[in-house]
């Protein structure tokens, strides 16, 4: 790719994606002309337009601005989520434009910075959001590209300087191998994306290849127990970076952070669940490796508010708690169960789950059934296909039939409000990585209006 300094105009195909939009915001701040396409108008694309980025929702060559069309020096960036038959993508390629994947562009943008890369099959967005916030709050010159909307900044983009970058290192289609990390972490290495990798061993090999990108193993943090060589992270277990003396006070975690050189006492962290505490310790470790002064970290961590759709409270009343969460893998649902049971041990809990991808549902059907059976009631929506075509026999009804000992039903989106209202559970969770997040907002309004 040519030096970004010589490129005046960029076109993003799939600009409404959470990772793509953060990059579009970054280059707009650099004074570039930024345009893009997405198939659906969303709140995020509306925000991009308000920021001066022109977005089209028609996959048509006639929609390409002339400033892009007439300038072969324009750079075209696309996300792998875009279908191969996309008209715009194929036109740019046929006309000889420079066309690169999002991950390649991210690698180029971060190449001459101190790049902090957060990898793992779970926890990337929360860990990178905590890390970006810690550095920003400690007045470090950081730009963070995030895979979720942080509550502190109401954005997927933190801009406090360009010397340090925080990025999510996405394992999907091996994107993370395009990065140039100086400091990195691996939060988890569970089997996932088997449609890409085929088996767990191949995923493990890809993460080990990613780990080899880091110049020094002292700059690699990973969850204790993973087959990697670096600094270990754990909660209440001996490790290089460890949360000790963990307790809950006033609904928040309080803990001491043991590092290789010191112990920082009485840290406070608002997000529930041991998985989130692990994410926080990882982010603290990376911030320390990046040179953040440790005296400012406790205050920064205590005022971190979270990430939208990561254990987000939509309703919190005496009679009803409604929580929205992005979990879409059995391990993530187990972590969610641990967190909600720790906070509400005596309450009945309903989970409304929208499976994400036919392939993932098929690959982990028994794991999903086991994880969902830890709740008192289960409501399933139809599988969200995302980029996939249906697989014969892979349905939410098939999944529902494997859940034992729990009242389980499959409903349509239209039937969902009445079904969730009828549940006698005080704690109700809306869970999944598809379009269920927009349903959660409707349910919040419906349940509030009803009461």
C-alpha angles and dihedrals in degrees: 000000000000119000108284089229090070094050115089102175133039133187120203118202106204092020092163092067114111094242096039094051092054090054091047090053090050097053091043087058088052088062097256126143105250128193134162153170133230130168094229134041111231138167087266094054090046089055090050090053091050087053090057100264114132112224128188126196098199121092092220133123089223088068094062110106115243091237087065098035095052096044117072087185088073115111121227118205122188138182121232087236089074111099117250091239093059107140096215095048093050093046093053090049094048091050094054100251120153103259120184138169121256091249092054090050091048089052091053094045092053099038098100096040134079093268119206110191124194114203134175141107089255134025101028098124097044093044094048091045091052090046094048090048094048092053094044093047090050089054095249115155096251139157114192125196107199137190094219143034111269117218092220095057101020086226145088089232131069117192117187099133139323106247093088126038129194116202138172110240102215117205093198108117087353092284092152091068088071092066131094103215123185094183123019145166137203111210098183142346105204120153110273139136089041087162085070103032104029098213144019094258092059091051090050091051091051092053090048088051088051091050089054089062091070111093094220129027087217085069093056119089122189140169110272111261098034116124094249135110111235144081112320128230125201146153116236090344129099110270142135090262111027139170107223134181091022117189139153118242124172091350094305134100116252117192147148120245115220113198129178089266109028148359119245110205133219103004116178125214127180104200116094127230134056089254089062091046088053089050090051093051090049092051092047090051093050092047089053091048088051090057102259112160107250096218091071097047100082093057092044093051093046093056096047105118102191140245126291113260092017103109089320116177111226095169126015113177137137091258101034140029117187117189127186119205138172097219111142105158129066092246090054092048089051089052090049091051091051092050097047093045091050091053099037107025096158101044131092113245132210121195121200105197131187109193113225118221127000091239094053091047091051095045095049103027095129092044091052091049092051094046094047091049088069090075126077096234132016129202116185128200122201117281115277104231100199104172096351140094118227120277114219112257095008104119140135088252089060089052092046091053091058095054107098130203096005131100101251131178137171115222139172122246088254091056094043101088093054092043094052092043090053093055115105092210116116093205114061123181127196106203139180146076100249127076093305089105090072089048089054091060090051091048091051090055093044094050093045092048092048091054 
